[in-house]
Amino acid sequence: MSINIEKVHSKNKTMTESFVQGASESLFSIYNLPYGVFQRKDEKNPRIGTAIGNYVLDLAVLEKAGLLISNSNQSLFDRDSLNFFASQGQETWSIIRNRIQSLLSIDNHELQDNAELLAKALVPQADINMLLPFKIEGFSDFYASEHHATNVGKLFRGKENALLPNWKFLPVGYNGRASTVFLSGTQIPRPKGQIKLKDQDAPIFDFSNKLDFELEIGMFIGVGNPDGRRIDVNKATSHIFGLVLLNDWSARDIQAFEYQPLGPFLSKSFATSISSWVVPLEALKDSMTPLPKQFPECVEYLQQASPMQPNIKLRVEIQPKDSNIRTTICETNCTELYWSMEQMLAHHTVNHCIMKPGDLLGSGTISGPNKENWGSLLEITFNGTEPIKLVDGQERTFLQDGDTVIITGYCEMNHSKIGFGSLEGTVSRERHD
Amino acid sequence: MSINIEKVHSKNKTMTESFVQGASESLFSIYNLPYGVFQRKDEKNPRIGTAIGNYVLDLAVLEKAGLLISNSNQSLFDRDSLNFFASQGQETWSIIRNRIQSLLSIDNHELQDNAELLAKALVPQADINMLLPFKIEGFSDFYASEHHATNVGKLFRGKENALLPNWKFLPVGYNGRASTVFLSGTQIPRPKGQIKLKDQDAPIFDFSNKLDFELEIGMFIGVGNPDGRRIDVNKATSHIFGLVLLNDWSARDIQAFEYQPLGPFLSKSFATSISSWVVPLEALKDSMTPLPKQFPECVEYLQQASPMQPNIKLRVEIQPKDSNIRTTICETNCTELYWSMEQMLAHHTVNHCIMKPGDLLGSGTISGPNKENWGSLLEITFNGTEPIKLVDGQERTFLQDGDTVIITGYCEMNHSKIGFGSLEGTVSRERHD
């Protein structure tokens, strides 16, 4: 395998560039360095890497070569999940991140000039497959966007009772199903379930006719609270390893019949998709945007010194089967969330609930103020009553078989854009029954 | 360690007795043989055993001695959880169970006459600690007792709307929190949370004042559906490894404020307790009792040839702090469940949701027709409005600090009683905050 390395010269002396060709202009520059688990197409062993430009840097190879030192006696990166590395804590995350940044920098020659090692460590993304980044034992999903909760509330309870009395006092959430969190690219089977049609007394059992996406951000826990001690809202950041894009696929007709009184179950548990690369929270710190003042004031354990959200621009597109044309369905931003990530985590553990490394918390659908900012078809089509037009002329209320939903996100900062990659899933009806 | 083995002579030629002293008269006879994970007090290694009388039979020792043969090349019993053994399937479960029954029988001399091996393999229960039997990655809880759902519905929605429209069409359930499933004996911290008092607009943050138990049966999945293929209701039995007692601790005041619209979350996720010994479904087969005809008829995937429940007599007692007196609070039976275990499992997977070995499914609170058969204080005290009297004269609406809740269960069959042991938990306020 030959690797074409072109030394890119710095245009701006205040920023560090990488020697990896194209990295500095890409969404995977030296300022991003997301972690993921990959497998070379010609090998079996999964290992941990970071994305740089169009390449993956194999961290297991660098670690074995002695270029990545940590306090741990065990390998951090020759593993099939990020759970162990993430459990090592913020200091280790920082040391490793700084070290990788340094090794990839144009000013550092340790890796750059070691052609043999470089050939082993730097793999074109085309030569690998990505795997699920964490072994996920816990998945919870919140409901933290005010526009989303209001839109859904209006549809089901009318304008007067749109937001329920608890919504502004606590981040409403529920337990999801961890066993069906899938990686981007996994085909999504249209689920069957019990559906109550308007004019009938008894439900029918059929394929969902109201299959929807939900645009969310997912956060992965690095350091848990194994003793059940609650996580302080002002220290919660140090527990959060990084973020991914998340699609909480939802079957609205199944949900409508099943969800009272214990919440959504089979309407969600068939599939949740996440993007492959976990962007470290540290990479996003310059994009942190203060949240508007929360009113009414929340109770003490939710009072955060300065609640913020990363400024992540998010987009949802739909690409129908046999079409090359993508239609943008929604554009919104992570800053639309009412509750901060730290508030969600503090709330989740205030009752002594135990978090483990690799646990995933979803933000809930992120909707902005206007129709073009709404993060689900339920909202955009007013529960299927107002179809939208795709660019190629087709209409949609909910998702059709063969539709691919593409979620992308990036964070724009002073000197670079930090990308989340693309989260894709195609709806299918062909899967076994 | 000396073991006193008394050969018990068979009183009844049609039943097999064990050579282990006291076993035949106990709830842990040769017909029970539940599995659990234990640790000798003087050793570190956890391993798998079965209960026989007042002893634990160390199956790792027997396996090593070549007395337990299976198709697997790997050890089934020298492990810290039942997940691997349970994943081997019904044929292996039967072979092993029959073999253990044979080895413990008075008519078999392989183990009985091998004093050295017996001394190693048969450990008094007083010399061991029990551990969580499974590594549990998924926990779901159902709501399958009609009396319970009706009682709760009446309290919150009035008599007319007690059962919601979906209840008789599908086993209503929700995702629970697997990380806080604890073993019997674990102290239960009274959770803090947001509670809305009657005369106030905003919630307060305080200790729950309405801490409750929920009497349930838990079923452990042995064989999952890793490919997401749905589990047929008429083949579901072969996926169920065994049953335990389960207490779904609930903070009713936290639940009341948080649960709309996504269901219970922090009001449940602080703790769920299970009993130590997993009783194999096979041990209960002679107690299987047909369920009353379900009406209205359910949709096809829930139509089971002959839905049954094991006849398990269940009891809840409360023992206050510094008291030796237990008060029986509830007596009921597993046969009070409207939906069968197989129907719950078929429903859970009908949307392609993935089950794994060690996943736990709770039945939901099991309540019978009368007040003395109701499985939670919420029902028994009409949400705290009608206190009950304990034997020692104290009153209770909900649980007090120091109260121990004891759940016991057994199955009475022709020739023996099959015990589930005791599931205990003491409420505490002292735990760290």
Interface residues (C-beta under 8 A of the other chain):
Chain A: E137 G138 S140 Y143 F156 L164 P165 N166 F169 L170 V172 G173 Y174 N175 G176 R177 A178 S179 T180 P189 P191 K192 G193 Q194 K196 A202 P203 I204 F205 D227 G228 R229 R230 A251 I254 F257 E258 Y259 Q260 P261 L262 G263 P264 F265 L266 S267 S269 F270 A271 P296 V299 E300 Y301 H347 H348 V350 N351 H352 C353 I354 M355 K356 D359 R431 H432 D433
Chain B: E137 G138 S140 Y143 F156 L164 P165 N166 F169 L170 V172 G173 Y174 N175 G176 R177 A178 S179 T180 P189 P191 K192 G193 Q194 K196 A202 P203 I204 F205 D227 G228 R229 R230 A251 I254 F257 E258 Y259 Q260 P261 L262 G263 P264 F265 L266 S267 S269 F270 A271 P296 V299 E300 Y301 H347 H348 V350 N351 H352 C353 I354 M355 K356 D359 R431 H432 D433
